[in-house]
Amino acid sequence: MSALIVVLLLLGAIAVVVVLFFIGTYNRLVTLRNRFKNAWAQIDVQLKRRYDLIPNLVETAKGYLKHERGTLEAVINARNAAASANTRVSADPSNPEAMKQLIAAEGTLTGTLGRLFALAEAYPDLKANQTMLQLMEELTSTENKVAFARQAYNDSVMVYNTQREVFPSNIVAGMFGFGPAELFVVEKPEQREAPKVSF
């Protein structure tokens, strides 16, 4: 009888350890997922600030760049597309497809802003405009903040993805639907730099 009790106690202890493992792993995955979502929220704040600065920048440049309407419209269209993609990612930062769309939209926006800045170089009056200088400085500062926030986000995503992929956590992740998170990466080499501002 005592051998049966020892076996039952041993099996009970093993069951408790397994249950505690599943609970601990599940809670760790939830914590990591919430960390990368919070890290995304920090990027979101900076991107929205960036999107708010761009129309002011375009309005300031409009008076000087009357013959460059196509570039100004391209900047506004790229800004609107990026803001729309950002809204989709903000609704669910764990959606890899929405993140890929945002990365593409941000690439387009960065490219069109680069064209606007290059064009502005040809207009000395615009280069000397105080409002334009201030907006360009704020935009550059915001770009730097986005880069730092992106680094923190990508670090959080990497920790989360690693935890959900390693054994035996991958069993819990699969059972409870913890999908992979997408990194917010810069795909084109020219996107690796903040827009150059030299007035």
Backbone torsions as a table, in degrees:
resi	resn	phi	psi	omega
1	MET	NA	-41.1	-179.1
2	SER	-67.5	-32.2	176.6
3	ALA	-65.6	-39.7	178.0
4	LEU	-64.2	-40.7	179.2
5	ILE	-66.0	-41.4	178.3
6	VAL	-62.4	-43.7	178.7
7	VAL	-62.8	-44.6	179.4
8	LEU	-64.5	-40.8	177.7
9	LEU	-64.8	-40.4	178.1
10	LEU	-64.2	-45.4	177.2
11	LEU	-63.7	-39.3	177.1
12	GLY	-63.3	-41.5	179.3
13	ALA	-65.4	-41.2	177.7
14	ILE	-63.2	-42.7	178.9
15	ALA	-62.2	-41.4	179.0
16	VAL	-64.2	-42.2	179.0
17	VAL	-62.8	-43.2	179.8
18	VAL	-63.7	-44.8	179.6
19	VAL	-63.1	-44.3	178.6
20	LEU	-63.4	-37.5	176.3
21	PHE	-60.7	-48.5	-179.3
22	PHE	-62.0	-43.0	179.7
23	ILE	-64.1	-46.7	-179.8
24	GLY	-62.6	-43.4	-179.9
25	THR	-66.2	-43.5	178.5
26	TYR	-59.5	-48.0	-179.1
27	ASN	-63.5	-37.5	178.0
28	ARG	-64.2	-43.1	179.0
29	LEU	-64.4	-40.3	178.1
30	VAL	-63.8	-43.1	178.9
31	THR	-60.8	-46.1	-179.4
32	LEU	-66.2	-38.7	177.8
33	ARG	-63.2	-42.2	179.3
34	ASN	-66.7	-33.2	177.1
35	ARG	-64.7	-44.3	-179.0
36	PHE	-72.2	-29.0	174.9
37	LYS	-68.1	-38.5	175.7
38	ASN	-65.7	-41.1	177.8
39	ALA	-61.8	-36.7	176.8
40	TRP	-64.5	-38.9	-179.5
41	ALA	-58.8	-34.0	178.2
42	GLN	-67.9	-39.1	175.7
43	ILE	-65.9	-43.1	-178.0
44	ASP	-56.1	-43.1	179.2
45	VAL	-59.0	-45.8	-177.7
46	GLN	-70.7	-38.3	178.7
47	LEU	-65.0	-40.5	178.6
48	LYS	-63.6	-38.7	176.5
49	ARG	-62.4	-42.2	178.7
50	ARG	-61.4	-46.2	-179.4
51	TYR	-63.7	-31.8	178.4
52	ASP	-73.1	-30.9	-179.5
53	LEU	-74.5	-32.1	-172.6
54	ILE	-62.0	-45.9	178.4
55	PRO	-60.3	-36.3	177.5
56	ASN	-65.4	-39.3	177.9
57	LEU	-62.1	-45.9	-179.6
58	VAL	-65.3	-42.0	179.2
59	GLU	-62.1	-40.3	178.7
60	THR	-65.2	-40.5	-177.8
61	ALA	-75.7	-23.7	-174.0
62	LYS	-54.8	-44.0	-178.0
63	GLY	-63.5	-31.5	-178.1
64	TYR	-89.1	-29.2	-173.9
65	LEU	-108.1	49.2	-176.5
66	LYS	-58.9	-32.8	-176.7
67	HIS	-90.7	4.3	-177.2
68	GLU	-115.5	38.5	-175.6
69	ARG	-57.7	-38.1	-178.8
70	GLY	-60.2	-41.8	179.5
71	THR	-66.4	-43.8	-179.9
72	LEU	-62.9	-42.0	178.0
73	GLU	-66.4	-37.3	178.6
74	ALA	-63.3	-38.8	178.3
75	VAL	-64.5	-45.8	-179.5
76	ILE	-65.3	-43.1	178.5
77	ASN	-62.6	-41.6	178.8
78	ALA	-66.8	-38.5	177.3
79	ARG	-63.0	-45.1	179.7
80	ASN	-64.1	-40.6	178.5
81	ALA	-65.2	-41.9	179.1
82	ALA	-66.6	-41.0	179.0
83	ALA	-63.5	-40.5	178.3
84	SER	-64.8	-44.4	178.2
85	ALA	-64.7	-37.3	178.2
86	ASN	-63.4	-38.2	178.6
87	THR	-62.3	-40.2	178.3
88	ARG	-65.6	-40.9	179.3
89	VAL	-68.7	-40.4	-179.4
90	SER	-62.3	-31.0	177.7
91	ALA	-67.8	-33.2	179.4
92	ASP	-154.4	88.0	-178.7
93	PRO	-62.4	-13.6	179.8
94	SER	-88.9	2.4	179.5
95	ASN	-83.8	104.8	-175.7
96	PRO	-64.6	-32.6	-179.4
97	GLU	-67.5	-42.5	177.5
98	ALA	-63.6	-37.5	178.8
99	MET	-65.1	-40.6	179.0
100	LYS	-63.9	-39.4	178.1
101	GLN	-65.2	-39.3	178.2
102	LEU	-65.7	-42.4	179.3
103	ILE	-58.9	-44.1	178.8
104	ALA	-65.3	-43.4	-179.7
105	ALA	-65.3	-39.7	178.0
106	GLU	-65.2	-37.2	177.0
107	GLY	-61.9	-43.3	178.0
108	THR	-64.0	-44.0	180.0
109	LEU	-62.3	-45.1	179.5
110	THR	-61.2	-40.9	178.2
111	GLY	-63.9	-44.1	-179.4
112	THR	-69.8	-35.5	175.6
113	LEU	-64.4	-39.0	176.9
114	GLY	-59.9	-41.4	177.4
115	ARG	-64.9	-39.9	178.5
116	LEU	-63.4	-43.8	-179.3
117	PHE	-65.8	-39.3	178.4
118	ALA	-65.1	-40.2	179.1
119	LEU	-65.8	-40.3	-179.1
120	ALA	-62.5	-27.9	178.4
121	GLU	-59.3	-29.4	-176.7
122	ALA	-80.4	-5.0	-176.7
123	TYR	-117.4	97.1	-176.5
124	PRO	-58.6	-37.7	-180.0
125	ASP	-64.0	-38.6	179.2
126	LEU	-68.7	-39.5	179.6
127	LYS	-62.7	-29.1	-177.8
128	ALA	-90.8	-9.1	-177.5
129	ASN	-66.1	123.6	-176.7
130	GLN	-63.0	-39.9	179.5
131	THR	-63.6	-42.9	179.2
132	MET	-64.1	-43.2	178.8
133	LEU	-60.5	-44.2	-179.6
134	GLN	-65.2	-43.9	179.3
135	LEU	-63.6	-40.7	179.2
136	MET	-64.4	-40.0	178.8
137	GLU	-65.8	-43.0	178.0
138	GLU	-64.1	-39.4	179.0
139	LEU	-65.3	-42.0	177.8
140	THR	-63.3	-43.2	177.7
141	SER	-61.8	-41.7	178.8
142	THR	-65.6	-39.7	177.7
143	GLU	-59.1	-41.4	178.3
144	ASN	-64.4	-40.3	178.5
145	LYS	-65.5	-38.3	176.6
146	VAL	-61.6	-42.3	-179.4
147	ALA	-62.2	-43.4	178.6
148	PHE	-66.7	-42.1	179.5
149	ALA	-66.4	-36.4	178.3
150	ARG	-64.4	-39.2	178.5
151	GLN	-63.4	-44.4	179.0
152	ALA	-64.3	-40.6	178.5
153	TYR	-62.8	-48.8	-178.9
154	ASN	-62.2	-36.4	175.5
155	ASP	-62.7	-43.8	179.1
156	SER	-64.4	-40.9	178.8
157	VAL	-64.5	-41.0	-179.4
158	MET	-63.7	-42.7	178.7
159	VAL	-63.3	-44.5	179.4
160	TYR	-61.8	-50.6	-178.5
161	ASN	-61.8	-39.2	178.2
162	THR	-62.9	-45.9	-179.5
163	GLN	-62.2	-39.5	-177.1
164	ARG	-77.5	-15.5	-178.4
165	GLU	-96.9	-22.8	-176.1
166	VAL	-78.6	150.2	177.7
167	PHE	-82.5	138.5	3.2
168	PRO	-95.2	6.1	179.7
169	SER	-61.3	-28.8	-178.5
170	ASN	-63.2	-26.0	177.3
171	ILE	-66.6	-47.6	179.0
172	VAL	-65.5	-42.8	179.8
173	ALA	-60.0	-41.9	178.7
174	GLY	-67.9	-40.2	-178.8
175	MET	-65.2	-35.3	-174.1
176	PHE	-108.6	12.8	171.7
177	GLY	71.4	34.6	174.9
178	PHE	-81.9	98.3	-178.4
179	GLY	-81.6	168.4	179.8
180	PRO	-70.9	151.2	174.1
181	ALA	-101.8	148.8	-177.6
182	GLU	-95.5	133.7	175.1
183	LEU	-70.0	149.7	175.1
184	PHE	-97.8	87.4	-173.0
185	VAL	-105.0	155.6	175.4
186	VAL	-94.6	117.2	-172.8
187	GLU	-87.3	-33.7	-175.7
188	LYS	-102.5	140.2	-179.0
189	PRO	-56.5	-37.1	-178.4
190	GLU	-69.3	-18.2	176.9
191	GLN	-79.9	-13.0	-176.3
192	ARG	-71.0	-12.2	-179.9
193	GLU	-114.4	145.2	174.1
194	ALA	-67.0	153.1	177.9
195	PRO	-55.3	136.6	-178.7
196	LYS	-78.9	129.0	179.6
197	VAL	-118.1	112.1	179.1
198	SER	-141.2	90.5	177.7
199	PHE	-105.6	NA	NA
